[in-house]
């Protein structure tokens, strides 16, 4: 039997009990399940994106309906109605217009979204996001906003759910300049409007609408683009599925790498031990 082969049977793997290898083994045992969980999380994100794309497709393809049929005063917009095309008949209340801070244009320029109360014929109020405008030089002064059409009109837009910090990641900063907000939340905006003296804001419908028509004259405010949607197998910009596969490959590589390192270490130790044995067995020179 070859000396190296013989030493493999003499407890050469006892090095696994050393502190260095115990730590390395524990690290491998921790990394593999962690990477599996990360891959599963990415897969859930992928599934969520695909489900949302389906809702968006259905909503944008459906015929417009009256906004008040899909929401109510103090109510919420159902997930299945997200981005549903809706219409509303009434007039804008520009006297109580608000701007939403830290919003970006299609060119990623930071500015404001213009949020204008739209009073329906029955007296209820619908919040309409009329689009994006650039930030003025002063961050405390209320910006100059192009006026919407006057008098009674019919607007069309996409229905959206109320924004929250949990869902959007946007912190609802307090103490902002007058008529400036961080989140489009119908309940919070209704309270703000009433506190500012808007007596017509007693019946504010839940959610809000992203305006699509009539288009503003001169292109300002800049209308918010339709949500991007892809029909490919992973979805437009969907990196979650490739990331999931990547994490699972990493997880599979951990035990494989551990085995390779262990066998290499065992072989190197066996060869060194065999060399030392052979050297010790050589007769001393006379």
Helices and strands as residue ranges (DSSP letters): H 3-8, G 12-17, H 19-61, E 65-66, G 67-69, G 79-81, E 85-104, E 110-120, E 125-134, E 153-160, H 165-168, E 180-181, H 186-195, E 208-213, G 217-219, H 240-281
